[in-house]
Amino acid sequence: MPDDESQSLEEQQTTGYVPGDAWGNQFRFSFGWMTDEGFLQMKQARDDKNEAADCARCEKSRDYLLMYSPIIRFMRQNINKLGADLHSENIRCRKCTTLQKGGFDKDFGIILCANNMRKQGTVEDTLAHGSRFSGKAIYDMLPVLRSEPQPSAASADGFANSGTGANGNSPKGSRSA
């Protein structure tokens, strides 16, 4: 029976991902010497390392957009007319385990996948895209937007197990917003 070190070396040779070798991993990925599994391992390690900074950047963008973005302010005004409100307590930035940009979770409210947001424009596009849900989906969201959603254990990982993505689909089947 091989030991853990030889299994790890064999896996590295198979996937192309080497833990702790950021430059080498980027090089192997750029030249196509990394499998999809290796890429997902590399992305997971990067997301784990940068989680706090990603969430802080996402929250800063979210707060700015709620105050100054014309499209987000328009969306917020119209949701207010329905008796609900968009604010920082029901638009949450989280690390997501899927490759999508964001979506809606019945326990959290609107989720922005901070680890998949690199620019403020992406945050704005994701929020605006979420506003184009079907009429029924908007009405399904209203109870959550009217109250302060409480996180549950089932959704603690950033809605990988429930809700709908920003494109109206299940988050497991969607790759982007």
LUMKOL-726341 format. One record per residue: z negated, y, x of N, C-alpha, C, CB in turn; residue number from 1; residue in one letter. Coordinates in nm, 3 decimals, always signed. Glycine has a CB too. Layout:
<pts>
[[Z Y X] [Z Y X] [Z Y X] [Z Y X] NUM A],
...
</pts>
This chain:
<pts>
[[+0.000 -0.118 +0.084] [+0.000 +0.000 +0.000] [+0.000 +0.125 +0.089] [-0.123 +0.000 -0.096] 1 M],
[[+0.098 +0.215 +0.075] [+0.103 +0.333 +0.159] [-0.009 +0.430 +0.125] [+0.238 +0.401 +0.144] 2 P],
[[-0.053 +0.505 +0.227] [-0.159 +0.603 +0.202] [-0.100 +0.730 +0.141] [-0.234 +0.636 +0.332] 3 D],
[[-0.191 +0.822 +0.101] [-0.149 +0.945 +0.033] [-0.060 +1.032 +0.120] [-0.271 +1.024 -0.011] 4 D],
[[-0.085 +1.035 +0.252] [-0.006 +1.121 +0.339] [+0.138 +1.073 +0.347] [-0.067 +1.125 +0.479] 5 E],
[[+0.160 +0.943 +0.357] [+0.297 +0.893 +0.365] [+0.368 +0.908 +0.231] [+0.298 +0.747 +0.410] 6 S],
[[+0.294 +0.893 +0.119] [+0.355 +0.916 -0.012] [+0.396 +1.061 -0.025] [+0.257 +0.877 -0.125] 7 Q],
[[+0.310 +1.153 +0.022] [+0.342 +1.294 +0.014] [+0.465 +1.326 +0.097] [+0.223 +1.379 +0.060] 8 S],
[[+0.475 +1.270 +0.218] [+0.590 +1.292 +0.304] [+0.716 +1.237 +0.239] [+0.568 +1.228 +0.441] 9 L],
[[+0.705 +1.120 +0.178] [+0.821 +1.060 +0.110] [+0.865 +1.148 -0.007] [+0.786 +0.917 +0.060] 10 E],
[[+0.767 +1.200 -0.082] [+0.800 +1.288 -0.195] [+0.865 +1.417 -0.146] [+0.673 +1.321 -0.276] 11 E],
[[+0.817 +1.473 -0.035] [+0.875 +1.595 +0.021] [+1.020 +1.570 +0.061] [+0.793 +1.643 +0.142] 12 Q],
[[+1.047 +1.456 +0.121] [+1.183 +1.424 +0.162] [+1.272 +1.403 +0.040] [+1.184 +1.299 +0.250] 13 Q],
[[+1.216 +1.354 -0.069] [+1.293 +1.329 -0.191] [+1.322 +1.457 -0.268] [+1.220 +1.231 -0.280] 14 T],
[[+1.220 +1.543 -0.284] [+1.235 +1.662 -0.368] [+1.278 +1.786 -0.290] [+1.106 +1.691 -0.438] 15 T],
[[+1.248 +1.791 -0.160] [+1.279 +1.908 -0.080] [+1.168 +2.012 -0.080] [+1.404 +1.971 -0.130] 16 G],
[[+1.062 +1.991 -0.158] [+0.951 +2.086 -0.164] [+0.842 +2.045 -0.066] [+0.894 +2.094 -0.308] 17 Y],
[[+0.800 +2.142 +0.017] [+0.692 +2.118 +0.112] [+0.580 +2.217 +0.081] [+0.742 +2.132 +0.262] 18 V],
[[+0.464 +2.170 +0.033] [+0.354 +2.262 +0.001] [+0.316 +2.349 +0.120] [+0.232 +2.183 -0.047] 19 P],
[[+0.299 +2.479 +0.094] [+0.256 +2.572 +0.198] [+0.368 +2.626 +0.285] [+0.156 +2.506 +0.283] 20 G],
[[+0.490 +2.584 +0.265] [+0.604 +2.631 +0.346] [+0.694 +2.719 +0.260] [+0.684 +2.510 +0.404] 21 D],
[[+0.646 +2.839 +0.229] [+0.718 +2.927 +0.137] [+0.859 +2.960 +0.185] [+0.639 +3.056 +0.118] 22 A],
[[+0.875 +2.999 +0.311] [+1.007 +3.035 +0.362] [+1.099 +2.913 +0.367] [+0.996 +3.098 +0.501] 23 W],
[[+1.047 +2.803 +0.414] [+1.128 +2.682 +0.420] [+1.170 +2.635 +0.282] [+1.051 +2.571 +0.490] 24 G],
[[+1.078 +2.644 +0.186] [+1.112 +2.605 +0.048] [+1.221 +2.696 -0.008] [+0.986 +2.610 -0.041] 25 N],
[[+1.209 +2.826 +0.016] [+1.310 +2.920 -0.034] [+1.446 +2.889 +0.031] [+1.269 +3.067 -0.004] 26 Q],
[[+1.444 +2.860 +0.159] [+1.566 +2.824 +0.230] [+1.628 +2.697 +0.171] [+1.537 +2.803 +0.381] 27 F],
[[+1.546 +2.593 +0.153] [+1.597 +2.467 +0.098] [+1.650 +2.487 -0.044] [+1.487 +2.360 +0.098] 28 R],
[[+1.582 +2.569 -0.124] [+1.628 +2.596 -0.260] [+1.761 +2.672 -0.257] [+1.522 +2.677 -0.339] 29 F],
[[+1.769 +2.775 -0.173] [+1.890 +2.859 -0.167] [+2.014 +2.780 -0.127] [+1.868 +2.973 -0.069] 30 S],
[[+1.996 +2.681 -0.040] [+2.108 +2.602 +0.006] [+2.130 +2.474 -0.074] [+2.089 +2.567 +0.150] 31 F],
[[+2.054 +2.459 -0.184] [+2.074 +2.343 -0.270] [+2.016 +2.214 -0.215] [+2.218 +2.325 -0.295] 32 G],
[[+1.921 +2.226 -0.123] [+1.860 +2.108 -0.063] [+1.731 +2.069 -0.132] [+1.835 +2.131 +0.084] 33 W],
[[+1.709 +2.122 -0.253] [+1.587 +2.093 -0.328] [+1.627 +2.042 -0.467] [+1.495 +2.221 -0.339] 34 M],
[[+1.560 +1.940 -0.513] [+1.589 +1.887 -0.645] [+1.527 +1.977 -0.752] [+1.536 +1.741 -0.659] 35 T],
[[+1.560 +1.952 -0.878] [+1.498 +2.026 -0.989] [+1.347 +2.005 -0.989] [+1.559 +1.982 -1.123] 36 D],
[[+1.304 +1.883 -0.960] [+1.161 +1.855 -0.954] [+1.094 +1.936 -0.842] [+1.136 +1.703 -0.931] 37 E],
[[+1.159 +1.946 -0.728] [+1.107 +2.027 -0.618] [+1.099 +2.174 -0.655] [+1.194 +2.010 -0.494] 38 G],
[[+1.202 +2.224 -0.726] [+1.200 +2.363 -0.771] [+1.083 +2.388 -0.865] [+1.332 +2.398 -0.841] 39 F],
[[+1.059 +2.296 -0.958] [+0.947 +2.314 -1.051] [+0.813 +2.311 -0.978] [+0.951 +2.206 -1.160] 40 L],
[[+0.801 +2.226 -0.876] [+0.678 +2.224 -0.796] [+0.661 +2.356 -0.722] [+0.681 +2.105 -0.696] 41 Q],
[[+0.770 +2.409 -0.666] [+0.765 +2.536 -0.595] [+0.727 +2.650 -0.690] [+0.900 +2.566 -0.528] 42 M],
[[+0.786 +2.651 -0.808] [+0.756 +2.755 -0.907] [+0.611 +2.746 -0.952] [+0.850 +2.742 -1.029] 43 K],
[[+0.561 +2.626 -0.975] [+0.421 +2.608 -1.018] [+0.325 +2.660 -0.912] [+0.392 +2.459 -1.048] 44 Q],
[[+0.352 +2.629 -0.785] [+0.266 +2.677 -0.676] [+0.269 +2.829 -0.668] [+0.309 +2.616 -0.542] 45 A],
[[+0.388 +2.887 -0.681] [+0.401 +3.034 -0.678] [+0.328 +3.097 -0.795] [+0.550 +3.076 -0.680] 46 R],
[[+0.344 +3.040 -0.914] [+0.279 +3.095 -1.033] [+0.127 +3.087 -1.023] [+0.326 +3.021 -1.158] 47 D],
[[+0.076 +2.977 -0.970] [-0.069 +2.963 -0.952] [-0.121 +3.068 -0.855] [-0.103 +2.821 -0.901] 48 D],
[[-0.049 +3.087 -0.745] [-0.091 +3.183 -0.643] [-0.089 +3.327 -0.694] [-0.002 +3.170 -0.520] 49 K],
[[+0.011 +3.362 -0.775] [+0.033 +3.500 -0.817] [-0.015 +3.532 -0.958] [+0.178 +3.532 -0.808] 50 N],
[[-0.090 +3.442 -1.021] [-0.126 +3.458 -1.162] [-0.194 +3.592 -1.192] [-0.217 +3.346 -1.204] 51 E],
[[-0.295 +3.630 -1.116] [-0.369 +3.754 -1.143] [-0.278 +3.876 -1.128] [-0.489 +3.767 -1.048] 52 A],
[[-0.199 +3.881 -1.022] [-0.109 +3.995 -1.000] [+0.000 +4.000 -1.107] [-0.044 +3.987 -0.860] 53 A],
[[+0.056 +3.885 -1.144] [+0.159 +3.881 -1.249] [+0.104 +3.933 -1.381] [+0.213 +3.739 -1.266] 54 D],
[[-0.015 +3.887 -1.419] [-0.076 +3.931 -1.546] [-0.107 +4.080 -1.543] [-0.204 +3.851 -1.575] 55 C],
[[-0.158 +4.131 -1.431] [-0.189 +4.274 -1.420] [-0.062 +4.358 -1.433] [-0.259 +4.303 -1.286] 56 A],
[[+0.047 +4.317 -1.368] [+0.174 +4.389 -1.377] [+0.228 +4.386 -1.520] [+0.277 +4.330 -1.278] 57 R],
[[+0.220 +4.271 -1.583] [+0.267 +4.257 -1.721] [+0.186 +4.345 -1.816] [+0.258 +4.109 -1.766] 58 C],
[[+0.054 +4.346 -1.800] [-0.032 +4.428 -1.887] [-0.005 +4.577 -1.867] [-0.180 +4.399 -1.859] 59 E],
[[+0.018 +4.618 -1.745] [+0.051 +4.759 -1.717] [+0.182 +4.797 -1.786] [+0.061 +4.784 -1.564] 60 K],
[[+0.283 +4.711 -1.776] [+0.412 +4.735 -1.841] [+0.396 +4.738 -1.993] [+0.515 +4.627 -1.801] 61 S],
[[+0.322 +4.641 -2.047] [+0.299 +4.635 -2.192] [+0.234 +4.764 -2.243] [+0.210 +4.514 -2.226] 62 R],
[[+0.128 +4.808 -2.175] [+0.058 +4.929 -2.218] [+0.147 +5.053 -2.211] [-0.067 +4.951 -2.132] 63 D],
[[+0.227 +5.063 -2.105] [+0.319 +5.175 -2.092] [+0.422 +5.172 -2.205] [+0.390 +5.172 -1.955] 64 Y],
[[+0.478 +5.055 -2.231] [+0.581 +5.042 -2.336] [+0.526 +5.073 -2.474] [+0.640 +4.903 -2.334] 65 L],
[[+0.404 +5.032 -2.501] [+0.343 +5.062 -2.632] [+0.329 +5.213 -2.652] [+0.206 +4.995 -2.644] 66 L],
[[+0.311 +5.287 -2.544] [+0.294 +5.432 -2.552] [+0.427 +5.507 -2.551] [+0.207 +5.481 -2.437] 67 M],
[[+0.524 +5.463 -2.468] [+0.639 +5.547 -2.439] [+0.777 +5.490 -2.472] [+0.637 +5.581 -2.299] 68 Y],
[[+0.790 +5.361 -2.493] [+0.922 +5.304 -2.519] [+0.967 +5.335 -2.661] [+0.920 +5.151 -2.495] 69 S],
[[+1.084 +5.398 -2.678] [+1.132 +5.430 -2.813] [+1.147 +5.307 -2.902] [+1.266 +5.502 -2.805] 70 P],
[[+1.204 +5.199 -2.850] [+1.226 +5.081 -2.934] [+1.094 +5.013 -2.971] [+1.318 +4.982 -2.862] 71 I],
[[+1.001 +5.007 -2.878] [+0.872 +4.943 -2.906] [+0.791 +5.030 -3.002] [+0.793 +4.917 -2.775] 72 I],
[[+0.797 +5.160 -2.985] [+0.727 +5.250 -3.078] [+0.787 +5.239 -3.219] [+0.734 +5.398 -3.029] 73 R],
[[+0.921 +5.230 -3.228] [+0.987 +5.212 -3.358] [+0.943 +5.081 -3.423] [+1.141 +5.214 -3.341] 74 F],
[[+0.942 +4.974 -3.344] [+0.899 +4.843 -3.394] [+0.754 +4.851 -3.441] [+0.915 +4.734 -3.284] 75 M],
[[+0.670 +4.915 -3.363] [+0.527 +4.927 -3.396] [+0.508 +5.006 -3.526] [+0.451 +4.995 -3.281] 76 R],
[[+0.581 +5.117 -3.542] [+0.570 +5.197 -3.665] [+0.609 +5.116 -3.788] [+0.660 +5.323 -3.655] 77 Q],
[[+0.715 +5.038 -3.775] [+0.759 +4.958 -3.891] [+0.665 +4.843 -3.921] [+0.898 +4.905 -3.867] 78 N],
[[+0.604 +4.785 -3.821] [+0.504 +4.681 -3.846] [+0.380 +4.744 -3.908] [+0.468 +4.606 -3.715] 79 I],
[[+0.347 +4.867 -3.868] [+0.235 +4.939 -3.931] [+0.259 +4.958 -4.080] [+0.214 +5.077 -3.863] 80 N],
[[+0.384 +4.984 -4.120] [+0.417 +5.001 -4.261] [+0.392 +4.873 -4.341] [+0.563 +5.043 -4.276] 81 K],
[[+0.392 +4.759 -4.273] [+0.364 +4.631 -4.338] [+0.215 +4.600 -4.340] [+0.439 +4.519 -4.268] 82 L],
[[+0.135 +4.692 -4.284] [-0.010 +4.674 -4.287] [-0.067 +4.604 -4.165] [-0.047 +4.598 -4.407] 83 G],
[[+0.008 +4.598 -4.057] [-0.041 +4.535 -3.935] [-0.023 +4.631 -3.818] [+0.034 +4.400 -3.907] 84 A],
[[-0.066 +4.591 -3.702] [-0.053 +4.678 -3.585] [-0.024 +4.594 -3.462] [-0.181 +4.760 -3.564] 85 D],
[[+0.058 +4.649 -3.375] [+0.081 +4.590 -3.244] [-0.004 +4.669 -3.145] [+0.233 +4.593 -3.205] 86 L],
[[-0.084 +4.599 -3.070] [-0.168 +4.663 -2.969] [-0.198 +4.563 -2.860] [-0.299 +4.719 -3.031] 87 H],
[[-0.268 +4.606 -2.758] [-0.290 +4.521 -2.641] [-0.372 +4.396 -2.672] [-0.359 +4.599 -2.533] 88 S],
[[-0.444 +4.395 -2.782] [-0.525 +4.277 -2.817] [-0.443 +4.166 -2.881] [-0.637 +4.317 -2.910] 89 E],
[[-0.327 +4.199 -2.938] [-0.245 +4.093 -2.997] [-0.109 +4.077 -2.929] [-0.225 +4.120 -3.146] 90 N],
[[-0.091 +4.146 -2.816] [+0.021 +4.122 -2.727] [-0.042 +4.087 -2.594] [+0.120 +4.248 -2.717] 91 I],
[[-0.041 +3.960 -2.561] [-0.115 +3.912 -2.444] [-0.022 +3.864 -2.334] [-0.210 +3.798 -2.484] 92 R],
[[-0.061 +3.894 -2.213] [+0.012 +3.847 -2.095] [-0.060 +3.724 -2.042] [+0.021 +3.959 -1.985] 93 C],
[[+0.014 +3.616 -2.027] [-0.043 +3.490 -1.980] [+0.056 +3.421 -1.887] [-0.079 +3.398 -2.100] 94 R],
[[+0.003 +3.335 -1.805] [+0.089 +3.246 -1.726] [+0.133 +3.135 -1.820] [+0.014 +3.188 -1.598] 95 K],
[[+0.262 +3.109 -1.825] [+0.315 +3.006 -1.913] [+0.363 +2.887 -1.831] [+0.429 +3.061 -1.999] 96 C],
[[+0.360 +2.772 -1.894] [+0.405 +2.650 -1.827] [+0.551 +2.619 -1.856] [+0.318 +2.534 -1.870] 97 T],
[[+0.615 +2.699 -1.940] [+0.756 +2.680 -1.973] [+0.837 +2.789 -1.904] [+0.779 +2.682 -2.127] 98 T],
[[+0.968 +2.779 -1.910] [+1.056 +2.875 -1.844] [+1.099 +2.989 -1.936] [+1.177 +2.804 -1.790] 99 L],
[[+1.033 +3.007 -2.049] [+1.072 +3.115 -2.139] [+1.000 +3.244 -2.103] [+1.042 +3.077 -2.284] 100 Q],
[[+1.041 +3.353 -2.165] [+0.984 +3.485 -2.136] [+0.866 +3.520 -2.225] [+1.090 +3.590 -2.151] 101 K],
[[+0.861 +3.467 -2.345] [+0.751 +3.498 -2.435] [+0.774 +3.435 -2.571] [+0.734 +3.647 -2.449] 102 G],
[[+0.685 +3.470 -2.664] [+0.697 +3.417 -2.799] [+0.575 +3.450 -2.882] [+0.719 +3.267 -2.795] 103 G],
[[+0.557 +3.376 -2.988] [+0.447 +3.398 -3.080] [+0.362 +3.272 -3.087] [+0.497 +3.437 -3.220] 104 F],
[[+0.232 +3.290 -3.084] [+0.138 +3.180 -3.098] [+0.044 +3.213 -3.212] [+0.059 +3.155 -2.966] 105 D],
[[+0.022 +3.117 -3.300] [-0.060 +3.144 -3.418] [-0.204 +3.177 -3.384] [-0.057 +3.026 -3.511] 106 K],
[[-0.252 +3.136 -3.266] [-0.389 +3.166 -3.227] [-0.401 +3.295 -3.145] [-0.446 +3.051 -3.147] 107 D],
[[-0.303 +3.323 -3.060] [-0.309 +3.439 -2.972] [-0.238 +3.562 -3.026] [-0.250 +3.403 -2.840] 108 F],
[[-0.129 +3.544 -3.098] [-0.043 +3.655 -3.137] [+0.083 +3.649 -3.053] [-0.116 +3.793 -3.120] 109 G],
[[+0.129 +3.764 -3.007] [+0.249 +3.770 -2.926] [+0.210 +3.745 -2.780] [+0.321 +3.908 -2.941] 110 I],
[[+0.283 +3.654 -2.717] [+0.256 +3.616 -2.579] [+0.373 +3.660 -2.492] [+0.232 +3.463 -2.566] 111 I],
[[+0.341 +3.724 -2.381] [+0.441 +3.755 -2.279] [+0.410 +3.665 -2.159] [+0.439 +3.908 -2.239] 112 L],
[[+0.508 +3.594 -2.112] [+0.489 +3.503 -2.000] [+0.494 +3.583 -1.870] [+0.596 +3.390 -2.000] 113 C],
[[+0.378 +3.622 -1.822] [+0.368 +3.712 -1.707] [+0.435 +3.655 -1.583] [+0.223 +3.743 -1.678] 114 A],
[[+0.429 +3.525 -1.563] [+0.490 +3.465 -1.445] [+0.642 +3.463 -1.452] [+0.438 +3.325 -1.426] 115 N],
[[+0.699 +3.493 -1.567] [+0.844 +3.498 -1.581] [+0.896 +3.640 -1.601] [+0.888 +3.411 -1.698] 116 N],
[[+0.810 +3.739 -1.583] [+0.846 +3.879 -1.598] [+0.843 +3.946 -1.461] [+0.750 +3.952 -1.696] 117 M],
[[+0.956 +3.993 -1.414] [+0.959 +4.059 -1.284] [+0.976 +4.210 -1.296] [+1.071 +4.002 -1.200] 118 R],
[[+1.028 +4.258 -1.409] [+1.054 +4.400 -1.425] [+1.005 +4.447 -1.562] [+1.205 +4.430 -1.409] 119 K],
[[+0.976 +4.577 -1.570] [+0.930 +4.634 -1.697] [+1.038 +4.621 -1.804] [+0.893 +4.783 -1.678] 120 Q],
[[+1.164 +4.630 -1.765] [+1.273 +4.615 -1.861] [+1.274 +4.477 -1.925] [+1.406 +4.640 -1.793] 121 G],
[[+1.235 +4.376 -1.851] [+1.228 +4.240 -1.905] [+1.118 +4.231 -2.009] [+1.204 +4.137 -1.792] 122 T],
[[+1.005 +4.297 -1.983] [+0.895 +4.301 -2.080] [+0.943 +4.370 -2.207] [+0.769 +4.374 -2.021] 123 V],
[[+1.011 +4.483 -2.192] [+1.061 +4.557 -2.308] [+1.162 +4.475 -2.387] [+1.125 +4.690 -2.264] 124 E],
[[+1.256 +4.412 -2.318] [+1.357 +4.329 -2.386] [+1.291 +4.213 -2.461] [+1.458 +4.275 -2.285] 125 D],
[[+1.190 +4.151 -2.401] [+1.122 +4.038 -2.464] [+1.046 +4.083 -2.587] [+1.026 +3.971 -2.364] 126 T],
[[+0.976 +4.196 -2.578] [+0.905 +4.249 -2.695] [+1.004 +4.287 -2.806] [+0.820 +4.372 -2.657] 127 L],
[[+1.112 +4.353 -2.769] [+1.211 +4.394 -2.869] [+1.280 +4.273 -2.930] [+1.315 +4.488 -2.806] 128 A],
[[+1.309 +4.173 -2.850] [+1.372 +4.050 -2.901] [+1.280 +3.982 -3.001] [+1.407 +3.954 -2.784] 129 H],
[[+1.151 +3.981 -2.973] [+1.055 +3.921 -3.063] [+1.049 +3.991 -3.197] [+0.918 +3.920 -3.001] 130 G],
[[+1.089 +4.119 -3.200] [+1.087 +4.193 -3.326] [+1.201 +4.153 -3.417] [+1.092 +4.341 -3.299] 131 S],
[[+1.298 +4.078 -3.364] [+1.413 +4.038 -3.445] [+1.398 +3.899 -3.502] [+1.538 +4.047 -3.363] 132 R],
[[+1.273 +3.854 -3.520] [+1.250 +3.728 -3.588] [+1.308 +3.736 -3.728] [+1.098 +3.693 -3.592] 133 F],
[[+1.327 +3.625 -3.791] [+1.368 +3.626 -3.930] [+1.259 +3.691 -4.014] [+1.399 +3.482 -3.980] 134 S],
[[+1.293 +3.738 -4.132] [+1.195 +3.803 -4.219] [+1.074 +3.714 -4.247] [+1.261 +3.842 -4.349] 135 G],
[[+1.096 +3.586 -4.270] [+0.985 +3.495 -4.296] [+0.891 +3.486 -4.176] [+1.037 +3.356 -4.333] 136 K],
[[+0.948 +3.480 -4.054] [+0.864 +3.470 -3.935] [+0.779 +3.595 -3.918] [+0.951 +3.449 -3.811] 137 A],
[[+0.834 +3.713 -3.948] [+0.755 +3.837 -3.938] [+0.638 +3.830 -4.036] [+0.843 +3.963 -3.967] 138 I],
[[+0.663 +3.786 -4.158] [+0.555 +3.776 -4.256] [+0.453 +3.669 -4.217] [+0.611 +3.745 -4.393] 139 Y],
[[+0.498 +3.563 -4.148] [+0.404 +3.463 -4.097] [+0.316 +3.521 -3.986] [+0.480 +3.341 -4.046] 140 D],
[[+0.370 +3.618 -3.911] [+0.295 +3.680 -3.802] [+0.193 +3.781 -3.852] [+0.391 +3.747 -3.706] 141 M],
[[+0.215 +3.840 -3.968] [+0.130 +3.950 -4.015] [-0.019 +3.919 -4.019] [+0.174 +3.991 -4.152] 142 L],
[[-0.062 +3.802 -4.067] [-0.207 +3.777 -4.066] [-0.268 +3.784 -3.926] [-0.235 +3.642 -4.126] 143 P],
[[-0.195 +3.737 -3.826] [-0.246 +3.741 -3.690] [-0.246 +3.884 -3.638] [-0.162 +3.651 -3.598] 144 V],
[[-0.142 +3.961 -3.671] [-0.135 +4.100 -3.625] [-0.235 +4.190 -3.696] [+0.005 +4.154 -3.644] 145 L],
[[-0.281 +4.148 -3.813] [-0.380 +4.227 -3.888] [-0.521 +4.202 -3.836] [-0.373 +4.194 -4.038] 146 R],
[[-0.543 +4.089 -3.773] [-0.677 +4.054 -3.726] [-0.679 +4.047 -3.575] [-0.725 +3.921 -3.787] 147 S],
[[-0.795 +4.023 -3.521] [-0.809 +4.002 -3.377] [-0.802 +3.851 -3.352] [-0.944 +4.063 -3.323] 148 E],
[[-0.689 +3.802 -3.303] [-0.678 +3.658 -3.281] [-0.778 +3.609 -3.177] [-0.536 +3.622 -3.238] 149 P],
[[-0.835 +3.495 -3.205] [-0.931 +3.433 -3.113] [-0.864 +3.318 -3.042] [-1.058 +3.385 -3.188] 150 Q],
[[-0.870 +3.315 -2.909] [-0.807 +3.204 -2.838] [-0.874 +3.072 -2.870] [-0.809 +3.228 -2.688] 151 P],
[[-0.794 +2.969 -2.878] [-0.848 +2.836 -2.901] [-0.820 +2.749 -2.780] [-0.788 +2.773 -3.030] 152 S],
[[-0.889 +2.639 -2.769] [-0.869 +2.548 -2.657] [-0.726 +2.494 -2.656] [-0.969 +2.432 -2.662] 153 A],
[[-0.668 +2.476 -2.774] [-0.533 +2.422 -2.783] [-0.429 +2.517 -2.725] [-0.498 +2.391 -2.928] 154 A],
[[-0.458 +2.647 -2.722] [-0.360 +2.744 -2.675] [-0.400 +2.807 -2.543] [-0.340 +2.850 -2.777] 155 S],
[[-0.500 +2.756 -2.479] [-0.553 +2.820 -2.358] [-0.453 +2.824 -2.244] [-0.676 +2.748 -2.314] 156 A],
[[-0.350 +2.739 -2.246] [-0.255 +2.738 -2.137] [-0.140 +2.834 -2.159] [-0.202 +2.600 -2.117] 157 D],
[[-0.150 +2.925 -2.253] [-0.043 +3.020 -2.274] [+0.061 +2.969 -2.370] [+0.021 +3.054 -2.144] 158 G],
[[+0.021 +2.909 -2.475] [+0.097 +2.864 -2.591] [+0.199 +2.756 -2.561] [+0.166 +2.979 -2.651] 159 F],
[[+0.179 +2.678 -2.460] [+0.275 +2.572 -2.433] [+0.273 +2.464 -2.540] [+0.247 +2.509 -2.298] 160 A],
[[+0.169 +2.464 -2.625] [+0.157 +2.356 -2.723] [+0.177 +2.398 -2.868] [+0.025 +2.294 -2.710] 161 N],
[[+0.199 +2.527 -2.895] [+0.212 +2.567 -3.034] [+0.293 +2.694 -3.047] [+0.075 +2.587 -3.097] 162 S],
[[+0.321 +2.733 -3.171] [+0.388 +2.860 -3.199] [+0.538 +2.850 -3.185] [+0.336 +2.967 -3.107] 163 G],
[[+0.601 +2.967 -3.182] [+0.745 +2.974 -3.165] [+0.776 +3.067 -3.050] [+0.815 +3.020 -3.293] 164 T],
[[+0.887 +3.042 -2.985] [+0.929 +3.127 -2.875] [+0.990 +3.256 -2.928] [+1.029 +3.055 -2.786] 165 G],
[[+1.017 +3.348 -2.837] [+1.074 +3.476 -2.876] [+1.212 +3.460 -2.937] [+1.081 +3.569 -2.756] 166 A],
[[+1.275 +3.345 -2.916] [+1.404 +3.321 -2.977] [+1.392 +3.245 -3.109] [+1.493 +3.244 -2.881] 167 N],
[[+1.266 +3.226 -3.157] [+1.245 +3.160 -3.285] [+1.235 +3.010 -3.275] [+1.354 +3.195 -3.378] 168 G],
[[+1.250 +2.955 -3.154] [+1.244 +2.811 -3.135] [+1.110 +2.768 -3.081] [+1.355 +2.766 -3.041] 169 N],
[[+1.089 +2.640 -3.081] [+0.968 +2.585 -3.018] [+0.973 +2.615 -2.869] [+0.956 +2.431 -3.044] 170 S],
[[+0.858 +2.653 -2.809] [+0.860 +2.687 -2.667] [+0.900 +2.570 -2.577] [+0.725 +2.737 -2.627] 171 P],
[[+0.878 +2.448 -2.618] [+0.913 +2.334 -2.534] [+1.063 +2.318 -2.520] [+0.853 +2.207 -2.590] 172 K],
[[+1.138 +2.362 -2.620] [+1.282 +2.344 -2.615] [+1.357 +2.465 -2.567] [+1.332 +2.306 -2.747] 173 G],
[[+1.288 +2.574 -2.534] [+1.360 +2.694 -2.499] [+1.340 +2.726 -2.353] [+1.314 +2.810 -2.586] 174 S],
[[+1.444 +2.778 -2.290] [+1.436 +2.811 -2.148] [+1.418 +2.960 -2.125] [+1.560 +2.762 -2.076] 175 R],
[[+1.459 +3.044 -2.218] [+1.444 +3.187 -2.197] [+1.446 +3.259 -2.330] [+1.554 +3.241 -2.105] 176 S],
[[+1.400 +3.385 -2.325] [+1.393 +3.463 -2.447] [+1.522 +3.520 -2.486] [+1.296 +3.571 -2.435] 177 A],
</pts>
